[in-house]
Amino acid sequence: MSRALIVIDVQESFRARAEGPGGWAGIDNPKIAEPVNRLVRLAREQGDTVVWVLHSEPGTDTVFDPAQGYVRLLEELESPLPGEITVHKTSHNAFTTTNLQQQLTERGVTELVLCGIRTEQCVETTTRVGSDFGYRCVFVTDATTTHPIGSLSAAAIIERTEAVLRDRFAEIATVDELVAAAGR
C-alpha cells in the first residue's frame, strides 16, 4: 500500500487573522506545527508521499488572497522537499479545485494520512471526499486544530468530528500511535 500525508491549510493566513472570530488568538492549538512536523518526518522516513495544501482565495483582498502574502506555510513547518506535492485549493476540500487525485493516482497512493487547520472544515471535508474516492483514510486528530463556533468549544467540535468520521470515513489516530506503529 502506498501512503500520502496530506497537510491541509497549515498556513500563515490563519495567523494573520490575530483577533476576532476565527482569529489566531482563539485557535485551539497554536503550536499545530509541532505535531505536523512529527508526521512529516515520519512520512519521509517511511518513503511516503508528502502533500502540502494551501487554501487560496484570489482577488478577495483577504488573508487568503495570495496578493496579500499570507498564503504560505507556517514558518515553523518543515520546508517542502523537491518532489513533494504542493496544491493550492479554492474549495473546502483538497480535491475539487486541484489535480490532487491525479497526482496521487500517478504515485499509486491508496492510503491518506490527514492533518491540518480546521479540524471540522477542510480536514474533515478532504477526509470524507478521499474516502468517497476509495482511499483508506487516517485522521490524525492531535495534528489538527480549530476554533470554537458559537456555543461549541473547539474540544466539542473535535469530539464531534472524530465521532462522525470514525469507522465510516476514517480511522482516528494520534501522532504517537502512528509513530509507535512505525516502530520509531
N, C-alpha and C positions, 0 to 999 in steps of 0.2 A: 504494500500500500504506500502510495506517495502522499506526503502531507505538506500542507502550507499553513504558515502562521499568517493571519490577516490582522494587521494593526490598523484600527479604524479611528481616524479623526483625532489622533493624539497630537494636536497642533496648537500653535500659538494663538490662533483665532479665539479660542476659549479663554486663554489667559488675558488677552487684550480687553475682554469684557470683564473688567475687575469688579464692578458693582452691579446691583440690580438683579432681577430675576434671570437666572442663567449665567450670572457673573462668576468669575473665578473664585471670589471670596466665599461663595456658597457651595462650591463643589465638594462632594463627599470625600474624595481622596486627591488632594492637590499634589501628592507625590506619586501619581499614576505612572510616571516614567520608570520608577524603580521596579515594580513587578513586570512591566512591559519589557524592560531591558533584560530581565532574567529570562523571559520567554524567547526573546530574540537570540540571546546567547545559546540557549538550549536548542532552538531550531537550527541554528548554524552548525552547532556541534553534531547534530543528527543528520545534517545534509538536507534539511527541509527547505522548501521554497519560502522566502520571506516576502510578504506583500505589504507595502505602505500605502494606505488610503488617506487622501486628503479631501475634505469637503470644500467645495468652491461654489461661490455664487457670483459669477462675473456681472459687472455692471450695477451691482446693488448699493455700492458705496457703504458697505458694512464691513465688519472684521472678516467676513468670509469672501469678500471681493478681493481677488488676487492683486488688484491695483493698490490695495491698502498695505500690502507687505506682510500680512499675518498668516497667510495660507502656506505654512511651512511647519515641519515637525518641531515639537518642543525641543528646545536646545539641549535638554538633559538626555535626550534619547540617543541611543547608538546611531551612528550615521549609516545610511544605506550603503551596502557594498555593491560593486559592479555586478550586474546580472540580476540584482534583486528588482522586483517589480514595483513601480510607483504608479498609482492611478489617481486621477482627480475626478471625483464624482459630483454630481449636482442633484442627486436624489438621496433619500434616506438610506437606501441600501447600496452596497458597493458593486452591484451587478448591472442595474438597469441602464445607467448612462455611461458605462465603461466597457472595455473589452476584456474585463477580468475573467469571465468564464472561458473565453477563447484561450487566454494565456494559461489558465490552469489546465485546460484540456490538452494543450500542446505539451505541457510538462507531465502529463499523466497523473495529476493530482486527484485523489479520491477522498481525502480527509482534510477538513479545515479546523484549525485551532483559532478561535476568535477572541479578540480583546479590544479595548479602546474606550473612547469617550462617548458617552450617553448610553449607559447600560441598556435602557429600555427603548431607545430610539434607534440609532444607526447600528449598534452592535446586535441588538435583538433582531432587527429587521433583516440585516445581512444574514444572520444565522437562519432565520426562517426561509429566506429565499434560497440560501445554499442547500438547506435540507430538501426543499422542493426540487432542486436541480439534481438531487441524488447524492450529494456529498454527505459523508459521515461528519457530523459537527461536534466539536468540543468547545463549550462556552466556558471561558476561564473568568469566573466572576470577580475574583480579587485583583484581576488585571483590567477591570472596567471601573468606571466612575460615572456619577451623575449628580444632578441637582434635585432638591425637593421640588415637588409640583403641587401647588395648592396646599391642601392639608396633609398630603402624603410626604413622609420623610424620605430621604434617599434610601435609608435602610429598608423601608417598606416597599419602595419601588424595586429595589434589588431582589428582595424576597419574592415579590410577585413575579418578576422576570424569571427567576430560577424555577418557580413553580410551573409557569406556563410552558417553559422550554423543556424541562426535564422529561426524558423518556418519550417525548413526542417529536421534538425537533433537534434535541442535542443532549449529549452527556454533559453534566455540570462538573467542573473540576476546579481545583485551586492550582496555583503555580507550584506550591510544594508537592502536591500529589503528582503533577506531571514530571517534576524533577526527580522525585523518588522512583516513579515508574521507569524512568530512563536510566536508573542506576547511577545518578550523579550525586 
